[in-house]
Every structure is written in C-alpha cells, then in structure tokens.
Amino acid sequence: MVRAGAQAELLALAEGLDAPVACTFGGKGAFPWEHPLSLQSWLEDRHTTEFLEDADVLLVAGSGLGELSTNYHTFTPRGRIVQIEADLGKLEANHAALGLHADARSALGALAGAVTPRPAGDGPERASRLLTLVRERLDGQDLSRELRVLQDIRTALPDDAPSFWDMTILGYWAWSAFDPRSGPLHTAQGAGGLGYAFPAALGAAAVDRARSRPVLAVSGDGGAMYSLAELATARQHHLPVTWLIVDDGGYGILRAYMTDAFGAATGTELARPDFAALAESFGVPATHTTTEELHDDLRAALAAPGPSVVVLRTTLRMFAPTHALEEVSPHPS
C-alpha cells in the first residue's frame, strides 16, 4: 500500500463507502491516523480482530494476512474477503478470498471510481467505539508511562522524518500505537530482525542525503549490541541518524515472558557498555536521558547535524496479549 503510493485512492474508497480502515504494521501510513474512519493499527487487540471478523465484506490490500495481521492466526472471518495483492504468492495464502492480482494503487483507484458512494453513515461512530474499547483495555493495565514515552518520541520527531524500529518493547508498541504521519515507518518483524534499526536507518540517510531530514533509529540494549560497529559508519559519513537506545539491562521482552510464565527469568541479563560513552569514543555526540527529559533531549539530537545517540535507561512494559493462546510468546526476539 505505502510502497504503491495508494494513500489517496484508499482514502477516496473508504470515504465513498463510509468504511472504517485498519492499517497493518507494515502498512502504517496508508491511511490518516486521526481520520474519523481510522481504526489505527491495534491488530494485537481482540476488539479489532472481532471487528474485522464481523465484516460482511473485508477488503484487504497489500497484506497476505499473516501471523501479525491476524492477531497470531486467531482471526476467523465470517464474511467475504476481497484481497488485492501484487505478489501472486500471497493471494489466498492464508485465507480464501476473491483474489485480485494487481497493483494496490491501480486496483483501489478503479474501485473508488466504480462504487456508488454511500451517504454518510455510522462508519466514524463504529471506528470511535472500537478505539474507545482499546483505550479502556489499556487504561486497566497502568501503561501511561509507556504511552507517554511513545508520544514524546512522536512530538520530538519531525512529521516527515523516517523512523526505524528494532525488535524491542518500544518497537512492539510502535507497531500498534505510533502515528507515522507523513514519515515512513520501518520495523523489524521476526527474530532474524534483531539489530536491524540502526544499520537500516543509516542506509536510508545515505540514500536520502539531498533532503537533509533527520532519521530516527530505536533499539533496545540487546539489539544495539548487534550494531555497535556501525557507529563508525555514522561518524565517518556524517549521517543524520539519531539512535535512541532503551537500556533495560537485557532482553526485556524475554525477561517479562519468563517471569510471567515461571516466576523468574534466566539468561536474559546482559553485560553491556555505557552506550553514551562508547558513542562518544567514536566522536558521535551522546546523552543519557530520562523519561521526563526524553522529549527535549531527543528533539535536540534530531535537530543537530550528523549522527547522535540518546540512551534512555528504563524498563518498559508490554500491554497484555489478547490472542487465544496467551501462553505463547507473541513477540519473537
């Protein structure tokens, strides 16, 4: 969807049909986050899964309806699926559908021009009701700190700046809760993606030098250990990448899973460097921040030329899973 540049066509079709729209984690930015018809990206919430299951017709564009998009394969549609997909191998790979092997932009544009527009109806009300249910579930888990960290990153980051998120608790939050606005959002999905964010962000900055916009990379301390050598690349080429490292002392999501399941964790704690001091040894400006100072420190780092590192020492929590097999770890790391 996003790569196809189909945002305008999707918006026209959704408004013409008065149909709410949910974006997959890989499709974030395809539909305006705050639009009255937006369901945002809460695909790991059972309320969203049930909403999609109840659709008489579910139009799926650019998704193979894999593990993450179906709340870990708990999605059981009761209506008809129409699937638009440029990759022939993904058509009906996981669910029976009326498959349209086509570019998303062309197909959605044709559909938007062919449908008879509906009068304004209850689409916005249904979308708002769902998001209220999601918020109420989160409110019952005392997650205001995590939501504040994510919001501080959002307000510090320029609207059009690209962001790259590693396999880390804050990255998992971004899948569901981060509004990319007009900046592309890229995430690692799967255990093989650990350490992805910083090298990928450097690549984007190198390709996009002419625009001179900052790029954000977000890693945990475990993921950061996979990419420390790239500090030399960032410094040598003076790339405008700010690397936010959330240092919680180890593999935080695995620690949480093991503690929840067995009452204690083992093998999750890490010997690690002082990331700020290490960055400075490469000549990369770095700072330690706190949850209270994160917004200002991150904003300043993003505004400065060249690379920078911001280290946030804190332990973040993940929201509770809602898929049927809650004993199964939903976030491979």
Long-range contacts (C-beta under 8 A, 24 or more apart in sequence): 1-27, 1-30, 1-61, 1-62, 1-104, 2-27, 2-28, 2-29, 2-30, 2-184, 4-62, 4-86, 4-103, 4-104, 4-105, 5-105, 6-30, 6-61, 6-62, 6-104, 6-105, 6-108, 6-109, 7-31, 9-104, 9-105, 9-108, 9-109, 9-112, 10-61, 10-104, 10-108, 11-35, 12-108, 12-109, 12-112, 13-59, 13-108, 13-111, 13-112, 13-115, 15-117, 16-112, 16-115, 16-117, 16-118, 17-115, 17-117, 17-118, 17-123, 18-118, 18-119, 18-120, 18-121, 18-122, 18-123, 19-59, 19-123, 20-51, 20-123, 20-126, 20-127, 20-130, 22-48, 22-51, 22-52, 24-62, 24-63, 24-68, 24-69, 25-68, 25-69, 25-175, 25-176, 25-187, 25-189, 26-63, 26-187, 26-189, 27-62, 27-63, 28-175, 28-178, 28-180, 28-185, 29-180, 29-181, 29-182, 29-183, 29-184, 29-185, 30-62, 33-179, 33-180, 33-181, 34-179, 36-123, 36-124, 36-127, 36-128, 37-123, 37-124, 37-127, 38-127, 39-127, 39-130, 39-131, 40-131, 40-176, 40-177, 40-179, 41-175, 41-176, 41-177, 42-131, 42-134, 42-176, 42-177, 43-68, 43-69, 43-70, 43-71, 43-175, 43-176, 44-68, 44-71, 44-175, 44-176, 44-319, 44-321, 44-322, 44-323, 44-330, 45-71, 45-134, 45-137, 45-176, 45-322, 46-71, 46-74, 46-322, 46-323, 47-130, 47-133, 47-134, 47-137, 47-322, 48-130, 48-134, 49-74, 49-75, 49-322, 49-323, 51-126, 51-130, 52-77, 53-77, 53-78, 54-78, 54-79, 55-79, 56-80, 57-81, 57-82, 58-82, 59-84, 59-111, 60-84, 60-85, 60-97, 61-85, 61-104, 61-107, 61-108, 62-86, 62-104, 63-90, 64-90, 64-93, 64-94, 65-93, 65-94, 65-95, 66-93, 66-94, 68-175, 68-189, 70-94, 71-322, 71-323, 72-323, 72-324, 72-325, 72-328, 72-330, 74-323, 74-324, 74-325, 84-108, 137-319, 137-322, 138-319, 141-317, 141-319, 141-320, 143-317, 143-319, 145-291, 145-316, 145-317, 146-170, 146-173, 146-316, 146-317, 146-319, 147-177, 148-291, 149-291, 149-294, 149-312, 149-314, 149-316, 150-174, 150-177, 150-178, 152-291, 152-294, 152-295, 152-298, 153-178, 153-216, 153-218, 153-244, 153-294, 153-295, 153-298, 154-178, 154-179, 154-181, 155-295, 155-299, 156-294, 156-295, 156-296, 156-298, 156-299, 156-302, 157-183, 157-214, 157-216, 157-298, 157-302, 158-183, 158-213, 158-214, 158-302, 159-183, 160-213, 161-213, 161-214, 161-215, 161-216, 161-302, 162-186, 162-201, 162-204, 162-208, 162-213, 162-215, 162-216, 163-215, 163-216, 163-217, 163-218, 164-196, 164-197, 164-198, 164-200, 164-201, 164-204, 164-215, 164-216, 164-217, 164-218, 165-197, 165-218, 166-193, 166-194, 166-195, 166-196, 166-197, 166-198, 166-217, 166-218, 166-219, 166-220, 166-223, 166-224, 167-191, 167-193, 167-194, 167-196, 167-220, 167-223, 167-331, 167-332, 167-333, 168-218, 168-219, 168-220, 168-222, 168-223, 168-246, 168-252, 168-253, 168-333, 169-220, 169-246, 169-248, 169-252, 169-253, 169-256, 169-316, 169-317, 169-318, 170-218, 170-220, 170-246, 170-316, 171-197, 171-218, 171-220, 172-253, 172-318, 172-331, 173-316, 173-318, 173-319, 174-218, 176-319, 190-332, 191-332, 191-333, 194-222, 194-223, 194-226, 194-333, 195-219, 195-223, 195-224, 195-225, 195-226, 195-227, 196-223, 197-223, 197-227, 197-243, 198-224, 198-227, 198-230, 198-234, 198-241, 198-243, 199-227, 199-230, 201-241, 201-243, 202-230, 202-233, 202-234, 202-237, 202-239, 202-241, 205-239, 205-240, 205-241, 206-237, 206-239, 212-240, 213-240, 214-240, 214-241, 214-242, 214-302, 214-303, 215-239, 215-240, 215-241, 215-242, 216-241, 216-242, 216-244, 216-302, 217-241, 217-242, 217-243, 217-244, 218-243, 218-244, 218-246, 219-243, 219-244, 219-245, 219-246, 220-245, 220-246, 220-247, 220-248, 220-251, 220-252, 221-245, 221-246, 221-247, 221-248, 221-249, 221-250, 221-270, 221-272, 221-275, 222-250, 222-251, 222-252, 222-270, 222-333, 224-275, 225-270, 225-272, 228-273, 228-278, 231-278, 231-279, 231-282, 231-284, 231-307, 231-309, 232-282, 234-282, 234-284, 234-306, 234-307, 235-282, 235-283, 235-284, 235-306, 235-307, 238-305, 238-306, 238-307, 239-306, 239-307, 240-305, 240-306, 240-307, 241-307, 241-308, 242-298, 242-301, 242-302, 242-307, 242-308, 242-309, 242-310, 243-279, 243-307, 243-308, 243-309, 243-310, 244-298, 244-310, 244-312, 245-275, 245-309, 245-310, 245-311, 245-312, 246-312, 246-314, 246-316, 247-272, 247-275, 247-311, 247-312, 247-313, 247-314, 248-313, 248-314, 248-315, 248-316, 249-315, 251-333, 252-315, 252-316, 253-318, 253-329, 253-331, 253-333, 254-329, 254-333, 256-317, 256-318, 257-329, 261-327, 275-309, 275-311, 276-309, 276-311, 279-308, 279-309, 284-308, 284-309, 285-309, 286-310, 286-311, 287-311, 288-313, 290-314
